[in-house]
C-alpha cells in the first residue's frame, strides 16, 4: 500500500506545483531573473577555484 500512496501523493504534489507555477508565473520569473546572476557568480567562482587548484597540483607534480 505504501508504494501506491507515494505515487498518489507525488502526483498530487506535482499537480499543486503546476497550478502554483501557472498562477504565480510573473513572480516565478522575477525570482528566476534574480537567481540566475547569483548562480552564474557562484559557478564562475567554483570554476576559478577548480582551475587554480588544478594549476597548483600540476606545479606540485613538476617539482617531484
ZADO-1210 file (C-alpha; in nm, 4 decimals, padded with zeros to 6 digits):
<atoms>
<atom x="00.0000" y="00.0000" z="00.0000" code="UNK" pos="1"/>
<atom x="00.2921" y="00.2364" z="00.0650" code="UNK" pos="2"/>
<atom x="00.4062" y="00.2355" z="-00.2980" code="UNK" pos="3"/>
<atom x="00.0646" y="00.3378" z="-00.4245" code="UNK" pos="4"/>
<atom x="00.0304" y="00.6026" z="-00.1562" code="UNK" pos="5"/>
<atom x="00.3634" y="00.7575" z="-00.2514" code="UNK" pos="6"/>
<atom x="00.2591" y="00.7649" z="-00.6188" code="UNK" pos="7"/>
<atom x="-00.0717" y="00.9331" z="-00.5334" code="UNK" pos="8"/>
<atom x="00.0916" y="01.1875" z="-00.3029" code="UNK" pos="9"/>
<atom x="00.3657" y="01.2560" z="-00.5587" code="UNK" pos="10"/>
<atom x="00.1093" y="01.3162" z="-00.8336" code="UNK" pos="11"/>
<atom x="-00.0941" y="01.5474" z="-00.6078" code="UNK" pos="12"/>
<atom x="00.2134" y="01.7485" z="-00.5112" code="UNK" pos="13"/>
<atom x="00.3221" y="01.7744" z="-00.8761" code="UNK" pos="14"/>
<atom x="-00.0261" y="01.8966" z="-00.9717" code="UNK" pos="15"/>
<atom x="-00.0217" y="02.1562" z="-00.6930" code="UNK" pos="16"/>
<atom x="00.3213" y="02.2710" z="-00.8078" code="UNK" pos="17"/>
<atom x="00.1997" y="02.3044" z="-01.1661" code="UNK" pos="18"/>
<atom x="-00.1047" y="02.5023" z="-01.0559" code="UNK" pos="19"/>
<atom x="00.1145" y="02.7270" z="-00.8429" code="UNK" pos="20"/>
<atom x="00.3532" y="02.7826" z="-01.1320" code="UNK" pos="21"/>
<atom x="00.0681" y="02.8805" z="-01.3630" code="UNK" pos="22"/>
<atom x="-00.0900" y="03.1069" z="-01.1002" code="UNK" pos="23"/>
<atom x="00.2300" y="03.2783" z="-00.9950" code="UNK" pos="24"/>
<atom x="00.4126" y="03.2868" z="-01.3305" code="UNK" pos="25"/>
<atom x="00.5159" y="03.6538" z="-01.3019" code="UNK" pos="26"/>
<atom x="00.6515" y="03.6016" z="-00.9507" code="UNK" pos="27"/>
<atom x="00.8360" y="03.2894" z="-01.0669" code="UNK" pos="28"/>
<atom x="01.0019" y="03.4843" z="-01.3484" code="UNK" pos="29"/>
<atom x="01.1046" y="03.7579" z="-01.1056" code="UNK" pos="30"/>
<atom x="01.2708" y="03.5048" z="-00.8753" code="UNK" pos="31"/>
<atom x="01.4359" y="03.3384" z="-01.1746" code="UNK" pos="32"/>
<atom x="01.5705" y="03.6706" z="-01.3000" code="UNK" pos="33"/>
<atom x="01.7180" y="03.7405" z="-00.9582" code="UNK" pos="34"/>
<atom x="01.8675" y="03.3963" z="-00.9029" code="UNK" pos="35"/>
<atom x="02.0355" y="03.3385" z="-01.2397" code="UNK" pos="36"/>
<atom x="02.3065" y="03.6071" z="-01.1932" code="UNK" pos="37"/>
<atom x="02.3828" y="03.4763" z="-00.8439" code="UNK" pos="38"/>
<atom x="02.4140" y="03.1203" z="-00.9765" code="UNK" pos="39"/>
<atom x="02.6461" y="03.2436" z="-01.2533" code="UNK" pos="40"/>
<atom x="02.8651" y="03.4242" z="-00.9990" code="UNK" pos="41"/>
<atom x="02.8904" y="03.1140" z="-00.7782" code="UNK" pos="42"/>
<atom x="02.9513" y="02.8880" z="-01.0790" code="UNK" pos="43"/>
<atom x="03.2269" y="03.1156" z="-01.2050" code="UNK" pos="44"/>
<atom x="03.3888" y="03.1298" z="-00.8628" code="UNK" pos="45"/>
<atom x="03.3840" y="02.7496" z="-00.8382" code="UNK" pos="46"/>
<atom x="03.5390" y="02.7216" z="-01.1862" code="UNK" pos="47"/>
<atom x="03.8177" y="02.9658" z="-01.0933" code="UNK" pos="48"/>
<atom x="03.8893" y="02.7813" z="-00.7676" code="UNK" pos="49"/>
<atom x="03.8971" y="02.4468" z="-00.9510" code="UNK" pos="50"/>
<atom x="04.1337" y="02.5885" z="-01.2124" code="UNK" pos="51"/>
<atom x="04.3673" y="02.7317" z="-00.9504" code="UNK" pos="52"/>
<atom x="04.3654" y="02.4016" z="-00.7642" code="UNK" pos="53"/>
<atom x="04.4495" y="02.2151" z="-01.0834" code="UNK" pos="54"/>
<atom x="04.7400" y="02.4535" z="-01.1553" code="UNK" pos="55"/>
<atom x="04.8692" y="02.4080" z="-00.8016" code="UNK" pos="56"/>
<atom x="04.8544" y="02.0284" z="-00.8381" code="UNK" pos="57"/>
<atom x="05.0348" y="02.0448" z="-01.1729" code="UNK" pos="58"/>
<atom x="05.3130" y="02.2560" z="-01.0234" code="UNK" pos="59"/>
<atom x="05.3472" y="02.0136" z="-00.7330" code="UNK" pos="60"/>
<atom x="05.3873" y="01.7199" z="-00.9746" code="UNK" pos="61"/>
<atom x="05.6551" y="01.9038" z="-01.1747" code="UNK" pos="62"/>
<atom x="05.8697" y="01.9617" z="-00.8672" code="UNK" pos="63"/>
<atom x="05.8814" y="01.5928" z="-00.7795" code="UNK" pos="64"/>
</atoms>
